[in-house]
Structures are given as structure tokens and as C-alpha cells.
Amino acid sequence: MVNFGKKLKERQIPEWQRYYINYKLMKKKVRQLTHQIQEGTENCRNVLKEFSKMLDYQIEKTVLFVLQQQGHLASRIEALGEERETLMQQADIPQLHALREEYRLVGQDLLKLLHFVEINATGLRKILKKFDKRSGYKITDYYVTTRSNHPYSQLQQVFKHVGIGAVVGALSRNLAELQNHRGSYLSIYDQPISALALQDPVIDEIKDAVERLTHSTNFLRFLGQHALIIQEDLPRPSEEYIEDQRYHFVSLMLNLVNTFLYMVNTYIIVPTADDYSISLGAAPTLCGVVIGSMAFAQLISSIYFSAWSNRSYFRPLIFSSIVLLLGNLMYAMAYDAHSLYVLIIGRILCGLGSARAVNRRYISDCVPLKTRLQASAAFVSASALGMAAGPALAGLLQMNKSILGLTLNQSTLPGWVMAIAWLVYLLWLWISFKEPARDDESHVEEASNKGPPEESTIEDGLTQPLLLTSQPIEKALDEEGDQEADGSEESAEDLRKPASSFIEAYKLLTKPVKVQLLIYFMLKYAMEILLSESSVVTAYYFNWGTGSVAIFLALLGLTVLPVNVVVGNYISNMFEDRQILFAAEVFTCLGVFISFNVIFPYSVAQYVCGAFITFVSAEVLEGVNLSLLSKVMSSRLARGTYNGGLLSTEAGTLARVVADVTITLAGYLGQGLFLNVTLLPTLIIGLLSLYATGSTYHSLF
């Protein structure tokens, strides 16, 4: 057994050791108090108060030390500022360069302080989680609720960065003034935001670290969260070099185009699926089966494509393109064959060609860390644009001709157009895709471990957000200091292993993770009900044609990026993720409630208003939901075949399948009851997710 107490000490700054949260002491206290609860020798309320006082002391010790260190940094910057004024008057250029290095040293010490805060915050989160797990009592709820908003709470100081922000500002200003080329501006406050990219790299590192500590975000980061690709912001040089060797821009573009085309393929049939069903002698509500058969097949394809991407990216993409080409040809020819079975088999083949797991995996494995966030955001943007382009394209395909015995109309043209698109894509893929070299994982790990120990120590602590799954820190904290048998803890070797099956992955799902997956199921269910039944509902109540439905769905899809701009740039910086999550769930349920047909006559304004609120709220919900999911899930679910991305994909795809089956079954009750019957389970699932969110609300920090 490896001595993980030693590993933890290596990650700590020796001279600050006495100021760290005493995780070992608190761990022993947890065992002692939980034993007293189990034996019935101590009242639960007294135990909670006793342990809370202990936490208060540990947090206060850490916070006061952080404030003290901020004061030291401020004093150093003040002294350097006086020296800078003197040297600038003397125009002593060599000494000014040396002074700039002194400022950088202050910046490096600030990074150490941020690392110190992260270790302590992670330890606090884990000890609360450990107490909850062992005792069965939710001290996290009690402790966070009583301390988070109290005016004298030291817990809040862990999240605030007023002093750190002042130090960062002083460093930025002084380093900017020491640059050789200052431009035409007198100070950094007069410069546009884009010009700040030229400032010293250490400021960029500190800025990124502070953003992670405060859960700050922006549009690009918020959009990238939808892809559920873990971001590591400070790569080691060797890792960056390895990934640069595997990166090929055209191959990335091919993965993004695959994502775009697949989403177009998914939604291009939505406005016409009911008409196609009628033309083949079926009920219009059978459109649920036609649309949902693709999602059903995707439940299977996500697994084998995820596993296949462990060995290759090129071959699964080729296979995906061929299967999608064949699926769309069958979908188009079902009309002339007058076969509902050919139609559904074609859509099943399209679902079996879903390579989104490969697209996501390529970005995660082959795109350098410095551009991975942009690639993740591009992945989500491609999906959103495809979702909007699909119905819009269907609205343009208004024709009724016969060529060589093949019917070309609004029902069959989506299949023909997508078949041609996949054929062109297949040729481009065959010519241009570059299969990345696959390095042995141990070789990569060995290479990534090279470098100065001190730098590695600092960077390891800054590669994950505050109070999240900071893997190296948490692994050390899990086994810190003691060697006693603890059945609730995973061994270090197990912590590094990805889940090898769905069963093993399920065992890694904690209650907060299960709740987030339930929320993801709910939002995908609500969106699928809204989109898939739109043609049937609007035709029955408003006599909308294919063109009107296509415009309506395209406009809904076009709201995705603007909504994410607003949430990513503004709302996420004003509220916590869990607050946005809860509010978005409430508004999703509100939109569903508004859409019910309880007042006659049912109006276009009521339907459009309810649909808009539901869709936009669900879109906001998806971003914060996946963000929180990445924070609360086990580090073992961040990689391997059965990863968090696959689990969320399966949850969302299952929701689409269930929603489409609901639409088909509701059709047997008649179109008069159809709308309310499909909306009722949506509302029930939404209310259940609200209740589940409330039960884990204080764990989402």
C-alpha cells in the first residue's frame, strides 16, 4: 500500500502545513461521532453541533492565514511599486526588467495561495460528504444552510476573493506599465478587453484560477459545458507537446461536420413525419415511432461507438457515414415501396450511425488543452445549428415530382437530401481525415509526470475548480495519513481505473449524480415531446402546414445560441449554478403548464408562449445541469468507455425514446386528448425533478 499521507504532504507547502485543514483529525472525529450515534450514547443534534464547531475552528484558522498572506502580498507589491517609480524616473531599463521578474514571483506566490485555498476547500467538501455517508445524517445540509448566508460566517470567506482580486488588479497594472510596448493607452483601465490578452502570462493563469475558485464563467466556457468534456486549464509542457502531435484541424472539422449533419438528420423529418405516416396508411401520431426509432437505435450505438473510439476514430466515422447513407436511402424509398417497415428500418439505421460519442471523444483526446474549450463550444454550436437547420431545410423541400420512378415530395426529399449529404461527407472523410497516433497510456502518464516538482505541485491544484472533483487532491485526502481499513474508501489504484461496465458505472453514481441525470432525462423528455408532437398539435388546432411548422421549429432552434450568450456572459456570473438550475426547472414546468389545453378555444399565442418558455428553460437547464454533473460525478467517470458523457447521452436518448413512445400511445386516445395526455407525464417528471433537486441542493457546491 502506497503511503498517501506522504503524497499529501508533498502537495502541501511545508512552511504552511499547520494552517491547512486537519483532515486526518476530522476524519478520526467522524469515526468517533458516528460510533456514538450508532451506539445511541450521544444525541444527534449535539453531535452535529460539536462537529460543526470543529469545522468552524478549522475554517477560521485557514481563512485568517489566507488574509494574512494577502496582506504580505499587498506589502510586497507596495514596496515594488515604490521601487518602480524610482527606476522609471531614472529610465533604468535593465533594472525595470529585473523588477518585472519580481512582480512575476509575487504572481507565482499568489498561485500557491490559490492552490492552498483549493486543497482546504476540497477537504471541507469531502469531510462533510464522509460524515453524511457514515452517519446517515445530512450535516452538509445543516452546516451549509446555517453558515452560507450568515453575515459573520467564515465559510463564505472561502468563496470570496475581494482581497485576491485587489492583488490581481495591482499585479496587472504594474506589469502592464513595465511592458516595453505600452501602445497609446495611459493605463490598463483605458484598454479594450481584447487588448488585455497581451498582458503577462502569469496574470492569465491567476485570472483563470480565480474564475474557477468563484465559479465564474463566460459564454465560451458555458457553451463548452454542454459537451461534458472535462477541461484542464494548465497543461504540462510535455502533455501539450504530445497532444499537438495528435491534433489535425481538418479532422476536428470533420468531427464537427458529422455532429452538424447528424442533428440535421434527426430533426429534418419532424415537420413531415406525420404526413409521411398518413401516406403509408398509418395514424399521424405514429410519427412518434418514426422519430423515436432513431433515438432507440442510438441507445445501442452510443455504447459500441464509445468502445470503438478506444482503438480508432477513422473507422467508426466511416462506418457511421455508410450506415447513415443507407438509412436515409431506405427512408426515402419507403414511400414508393409503400412500406412502413422500410421507413422505420431506415430510421433505425440512422440511429445506429450516431457517432456523437466518437466526436466527443476525439475532442477530449486529440485536441490540445489550449483549444479544447473552443472545440467543445464548437461541438455544441454545431449541434444547435443542426437542430435549427433541420426543420428549416424541411420547410424548403416543397416539391412533388417523379424522376426515374422515384417520388420526390416533402416526405421523401429529406431522405434523399441527407443521403447525398452523407455521400459527400464520406468522400471528404476518406480523403482528408488523419488518424491520430495512439500513444501507450503509461508512456503518456510517464511523460506528463516530468518537470519541476514545485511547479507540478502548484499546477496540479489549479487544474480543477474549487470544491469540485480535484482528482490528485481528493485521492490524497481519501487516504491521508492513516492506513486503517475503510470499506467506504476506494483504493488509489481503483480511483485511477475507469468504469469497465454499466453496472460498475452505476455503482459510482452518488445521489447528486443520479439527481442530475434525472434532470437531464426530464429536460430531454420535455424538449422531445414539444418538438416531435408539434406537427400533429399545430395541424389539429391551428391547421398549420409543413412550412409553418418548419419555421416555428427553426425559430425555436435559433434561440439556443442567444440564450447561452445571455446565461454564459451574465446570469452565470450573478447566480450560483444550483440557483439557475432550480429556477430553470421551475420555468420548464411553468411552460409545460401553460401549454395545457384547459381553456377553449386553444390559441396560437398560448401554445407558442408555452413552447417558447419550455424550450428556452430546458436549454438553460441543460447547460447548468451538465456543468454540475461534471462537478459531482466520480473522477473515474471522466474517462474510459463508460464515462459521464456516455451516461448523460444514454439518459437523454432514453428520454427521447420514452417521449416518442408516449406520443404514439397517446394517439390511440384521440387527438382531442392528445396534447394534455402527453404533457401530463412531462409535468409530473418535472415536479419530481424539482423535489429531487431540493433534496440534494446543499450538496451542489
N, C-alpha and C positions, 0 to 999 in steps of 0.2 A: 504494500500500500504506500502510495506517494504521500509525503508529508505536506499536506496542503496548507498547514499553518505557516510553514516556511515560504510557500508560494505567495501567500497573502502578505507576509512581511516584505517580500521582495517588491511587491506592488505598492507598498506604503513608503512614504518619505520618512526615513528613520528618525530625524530630529522632530517630526511632528507626531510620532507614534502615540504619545499619551493623550493626544487630542482627538484621536479617532473614536467613533462609537465602539464601545467594548462589546463586540458581537459575541465573543465567547462567553462573557459573563452573563449577557442577556439570554443566551441560548440555555445556559445552565439554569437560569431563573425560570425560564419557560418550563423546563422539565420538572422543576421543584413545584411550581404553582399548579401545573396541570395534574401532577400526582396528588396534590392536596384536594383539588376539585374532585378527582375520581374517587378518592378515599372518603370524601364528604367531611373533611376536617376543616374546611375553610369555605366561607360564603363566597359565591361567585362575584358579587358586587365588590366585596373587599379585595378580591384578587385582581379584578380589573383596575381598581383604584391604585393598588400597590404597584402593579406593573406599569401603569400609566405614569406614576411619579418617577419611577426609574427611567422610563423613556424621556420624560421631561428633563431630567438631570443630564442624561447623555446628549440630548439635542442642544440644551443650553450650553454645555461645555464646548460642543463643536461650533455653534453659532458665534459665541464670544471669540473663539480663536479665529474664525473667518473674518470677523470685524477687525480684530487686531491686525491680521495680515493685510487687510485692505488699507489700514492706516499706515503700515510700513511701506506698502507700495506707493501710496499717495505721497509720503515723505520723500521717498527716493525720486519720484517724478518731480516734486517741487525743487529738490536740490539740483537735479539735472536741468531743470528749466532755468535756474539762476545761472548755471554754468553755460547753458546755450546762449543766453542773452549776451554774456561777456564775449564768447567766441565769435558770435555773429557780428558784434561791433568791431572785433579785430579781424574779421574775414579770414579766420584761421581754418581753411578748408580741411586739411588732414585731421585736425582735432575734432572738427564737426563730424567727419566720417566715423571717428572713434566714438564720439558721443552717440551717434546713431546706433552703434552696436550696444551701447549701454542701455538705450531705450529698448532694444530688442531683448536684452536679458531680462528687463522688467516684464516684458511681454511673456517670456518663457516662464517666469515665476508665477505670473497670473494664470497661465495654463496649468501649472502644478496645483494652484489653489482650486481651480475648477475641477480638476481630477479628484482632489481631496473631497470636495463637496459631493461629487458623484458617488464615490465609494461609500460615504456615510449615508447618503440618501438611499442608495441601493440596499445597504444593510438594514436601514429602518424599515423599508418595504418588506424585506424578506423576513425580518423577525416578527412583524405583525402577521404576515402570512403563515409563519410557522406556529404562532400562538393559536390562530384560528383553526388550523388543521389539527393540532394536537388536542386542544381543549374542547373543541366543538362550539365555543362561544366566539361571537364576532367582535373581538376587541378592535379590529380595524374600523368598523362602523362607529363604535363608541368613541374611539380615540380621535379619528379624523373629524367626526362631527363636532365634538366638543372643542377641538383645538384649531380647526381650519380657519374659522372666521372670528375667533376671539381677538380683541384688539391687542392683548399682551402675549399672544401665542408665539413661542419661539419656532413652532413648526412652520409658520408662514415665512419665517426668515430663510428657510431652506429654499423656498421658491422665488423669493425676491432677489433682485440683482441691481438695486439702486446704486450701492457702493461700487460694484463691479462695473456698472455702466459708466460711472464717472471716471473710473480708472481707464477704461477703454477709450472714452472720449478724449481724455488728456493725452494718452499714448498716440491716438490717431492724429490729433492736431500737431503735436510736436514732431512726429515722424514725417508728416506731410510737409512741414516747413523746412525740414532738413533735407528734402529731396533736391537733387541738382536742378531738375526741371519742374518749376512750380506752375508754369503756364501764366495766364493773365489774371488769375484769381488771387485775392488777397488772403483768403482763408478757406478751410475745407467747408465752412458753412455756406459759402457762396457757390460751391461747385454743384453741378447736377449729379444725381445719383450715379449715372453711368460713369462719371469721371472717377468715382471712388474705387473703381476696380483697379486703378493704378497704384493704390496705396500699398504699404508694406505687407508681404505675405503673412507675417505673424498676426497682424490685425485681422486679416481674413479668417485665420484659424480661430482666433479668440471670438470673433463675431459668430462663427458657426457654432462654437461651443456654447456661447451664451444663448443662442437661439434654441439649442437642444435643451439647455437647462430650464428654459422658460416655456417650452412647448411652442415657441414662436414658429410661424410658418409663412409661406408666401404661395402665390398661385402655382408656380412650378413644383414646389415640394408637395403641396396639397393634391395637385393633379396626379403626381407620381405615386402617391399613396394608393390610388385606385388599383395599381398594378400589383400591389402586395409584394414588391421586390425590396428586400432589405437593403438600406443604404448605409454604407460605411464611408464616412466623410474624410477620414485621414488615412489613406493607404500608405503602406511602407513602400519605399522606392522599388524594392525587388518585386513586390506584388504588382506594382504599376507597370513595371517592365514586362513581366510575364503576360499580363493582360493585354498590353499594347501589341505584343506579338500575335495574339489571337484575334485581334479586332480587325474587322473588314467592313468598311462603311456600306458598301453595296449590299453585303449580306444582311446587315442590320436593316437596310431599306426594304429588302425582300421580305424580311420577317414582318415589318410594319405594313407592307402592302398586303401580305397574307392576312393579317389581322383586319385590315380595312375591307378587303373583299369578302371575308367570311361574315362580317357583320352586315354588309350589303346583302349577301346571300341569305342571311337569316330573316331580314325584315322586308326584302323586296316583294315577298309574296303576301304580306299581311293585308294590304288593301284589296287583293283579288282572291284570296283563298276561299272566301265564302261563295263567290261566283263560280270558281272552278269546281267546288264541291257540288253545287247545284247542277252544273253542266254534266256531271258524271252520275247524276241521279241520286245524290245524297242530300241530306239536310244541310242548310247553310252553317249550322253550329258545328258540323263536322270539321270545320276549319280548325277547331282546337286540336284535333288529332293530326291534321295535316301539318300545322305549325309545330305542335309539340313532339312529333315523331323525330324531328331533327334534334331537339333538346334531349330526348330519351336516349338516342344513339350517342350523344356527346357524353353522357354519364359513363359510357364504356370507353370511348375514345380518349377521354382525358387521362385515364389510367395508363393505357398502353403507350400513348404518346409521351407521357411523363417518364415512363420507364425507358422508352426508346431513346429519348434525348440524353440518357446517361451515356450512350455509345455513339450517337451521331445526331446531327441536325439536318444534313442534306437529304438523307434517305427518307426520314419521316415527312419532310416537306414535299418531296417528290411524290410519295405515296398519297399524301393529303390532297395534292393538286389533281392527281389522276382520279381518285375516288370522287372528289367534288365535281370534276368534269363529267364523269359517268352519271353521278346522281342528278345533275341538272339536265342532262340529256334525257334521262328517264322521266323526270318531272315534266319536261316539255312535250314528250311523245305520248304521255298518258292520255292526253286529250283525244288524239286520233285513234289510240288503242281503246278508248272508252273504258279505261280500267282504273278504278280507284286504287287497286293494289299496286299497280305500276307507279302511280303518283306517290303513295306513301313509302314504297321501297326507295324511290328516288330521294325523298327527303331523309330517309334513314341513312342512305349512303352519304348524303351531305353532312349529316351529324357525325358519321364515322370518320369523316375527313377533317374534323375540327382539330387544328394544330396549335391552338392558343397556348397549350402547355409548353410546346416547343418554342413558340415566340417569346413567352415569358422567361423560359429557361435560358434562351440564347442571350437575352439582355442581362440576366443575372450572372451568367458565367463568362461571357465573352466581351462585354462592353466595359471599357476601363472605368474605374470608380469615378474619375473626374467628369465623365459624361453620362454616367448611368442614370442620374436623376433626370436629365433631359430626355434620355431614351425611354425611361419609364413614363414620363409625361407624354411623349410622342406615341407610345403604345396606347395609352388611354385616349388620347386625342383621335388616333386613327379609329379606335372602336366607336367613339362618339360620332365622328363624321360618317362612318359607315352606317351607323344606326339612323342618321338623318338622311343620308343619300339613298338608302334602300327604298323607303316609301316614295321619296321624290322621283326616283327613276321609274318606279312603277306607274306613277301618275303620267309620265311622258310616253309610256309604251302603249299608246292607244291606237290600235290598228286591227284590221280584220281582213286578212288576205290568206290565200293558199298558194304555196310555192312548192312544186315538185311533190304534191300530195300531202304536204305538211301544213297544218293550220298555224297561222301567226296571228294571235289576238292578245288581248290584255292578260289572259290567263297563262298562255304558253310562252309569251315573249320573255318574261323574267327568267325562265329556264334556259332559253336559247341565248340570251344576252350573257348570263352568268357562265354558261358553258364556253362561250367564246372568250370571256374574260379569263377564265381559268386556263384555257389553252394557251393564250398569250403569256400568262404568268408562268406557266410550266416551261415554256421555251426560254423565257428570260431567266428563270431559276436554273435551268440546266446549263445555260451558257455562263452565267455571272456569279453563281454562289460559290463561295470558298469555304470548304470545310475547315474549321479551326483545328489546330493541333491540340491533342489531348495529352496534357501532362499528368504523370502519376501524382495522385493526391499527396502522397508522402513527400514527393520531391517539391511540390509547391509549398507544403507546410514547412519543410526544412528551409527553403529559400526565404519564405516570409518571416522566419524567426531570426534571420541575420540582422545585424545592426546594433548600434549602441544600446546597452541595457536601459540606460536612463531615459533615452528618447522613446524606446519601446514601452516603458512603463507609463510615461505620460500619455502617449498616443492610445494605448490600449484602453485607457479610462475615458477617452473622449470620442470613441467611435460609436457609442450608442447614447440615446437620450437619457436624461435624468429620470430615475425611478422606472426605467424600462428594463428589458432583458439584456443587461450588460454582461455578456457571456463570461469573459475572463474573470470579472469581479465576482459575479454570482457563484461561479464554480468554486472560487477560493473561499467565499463566505459560507457556502454549503458545508464545507469540510474543515472550516477554520479551527485550528488549534487542538481539537480533540479527536481521538481515534475510537470513541465508543461506538458500538453497533447502533445504528439508527435506521430502522427499516423504512422510515419515511423519506430518507435521502437517497438519491441516486449516486452511484459511484462515478468517479471522474471519467472513467472510460465510457460508461453508459451515456454521460452527458455529451460526449462528443459524437455519439453514434446517431445517425438519422433513423427515424422510424422505418422498420422493414415491412410493415403491413398496415392495413387499415385498422386492424384490431389494436396493434401497438400504438398507432397514432391516436386512436380513440382514448386509450388509457392515459395519454398525455394531456387530454383536454380537461382543464380545470373548469370550475363553474363559470368564471367570467368569459372564458373562451367559448363555452357552449352557448352562453347568452348572446355573444357577438355573432356566432354562426346562426342562431335563431333569428336575430335581427336581419342578417343578410338574407336568410330564407324569406323572411317577411317582405322585405323591400323588393326582392326579385319577383315574388309572387304577386305583389300589388302591381308592379310595372307590367308583368306579363298579362295579367287579367285586363288591365287597361288597354294595352296595345292590341292583343290578339282578338278581343271581342269588339274592338272599335268599329270595324266594318259592319258587323251584324247589328250592333246597337244603333249606330247612326242611320243605317238603311231603314230600320224598323220605325224609329221615332222621327227622323228628320228627312228621310228619303235622299240621303246623300249618295252620290255616285262615287265611282272609284277615284276620280280626280279630286273631289273634295276631301275624301278620307286620306288620300296621299298627301295633300297639302297640310292637313291637320297634323298627321303623324310627323311629317318633315319639320314643321314648326316646333313641335314638342322636342324632337331630337336636337334642333338647333339651340335650345335653351341650355344644353349641357355645359358647353364651354363658358358662356357668360356667367352662369350660376357659379361655376367653380372659380371664376375670376373673383367674383364678389366674396365668396366664402374664403377662398385662399388668401386674398390680399387684406381683407378687412375683418370679417366675422371671426375667423380663427385666431386673430390677434387680440380680440376683445373678450372672448369667452373660452372656457376650457372645452376640450373635445367632448367630455361627457355631458356638459351642458347643451352643446349643439346637438349631440346625439339624442338626448331626451326631447328637446324641442322639435327636432326633425321628425321623430316618431309621432309626437302629438299632432303635428301638422299633416303627416301622412294619413293618420286616422281621420283627421278632420276632412281632408279631401275626399276620402272614401265615403264618409258620412254624407257629405254634400251631394255626392253622385247618386245616392239612393232615389228611386222614383217613388216618393211618398206624397207628392203634391201633383195633381193633374191640372193642366197639361204639362208634360215634361218638356222643359225648354232647352234650347241650344245653349243659352247663357249658363244655365245650371250645370249642364253636362261639361261644357268647356271649362268653366271655373273649377269644378271638382277635379277634372282630369289634370288641369294645369297645377293645382295645389298638390295633388297626389304625386305627379311625376317629378316636379321640382323638389319637393320634400324628400322623396325617395332618392333622388340624385345627390342631394346634400348628405343624406343619411349614409349613402354608400361610401363617400369619402372619409367621413369621420369614423364610420364603423370599421373599415379596413385599417385605418390608422390605429385605432385602439386594439384591433385584433392582433396586429403586428407587435404591439407592446405587451400584451398579456399572454401571448402563446409561448410555449416552451421553445428554447433555442434549438432543440432537436427537430422542431418542425420548420426551421428556417432553411432546410436543405434536404436533399435526397428526393426519391420518387414521391413519397407520401408527405409532401410538405404543406405548409399553410396555404399556399396558393392553390394547390390541388384541392384541399379540403373546402376552401371557400368556393372554388369553381363547382365542385360537386354539390355543395349546399344550394348555390344559386341555380344550377341546372336542374336539380331535383325540384326546386320551387317552380321553375318554368314548366316542367313536365306535369306536376300536380295541378298547376293553374290551367293548363290546356285541357287536361282530363276533366277538370271541373266545368270548363266551358262546354265541352261535348255532352257531359251528363246533364247539365242544366238545360240544354236544348230540348231534352225529352219532356220537360215540364211546360213547354210552350214559350213563345217569345215575349208574352206579356209578363211572365215572372222571371224571365231570363236574367235581366240586369240585376235585380235585387238578390236573386239566388247566388249569383257569382260574387257579388260584393259582400254578402254576409260573412263567409269564411275569411275574406280579406280583413274585415273589421275585427273579427274575433282573434285572428292571429296577431293583428296589430296591437290589440289590447293586452294579449298575453305577453308580447314582447315588451310592452311598457311596464308590466308588472315585474318581469324578469330583470329589466334594466334597473328598476328601483331596488331589487334585492341585491344587486351587485354594484350599485352606484359608487359606493365608497371604496371599492376595490379597483376602480378605474382611475388611478392616479399615479 
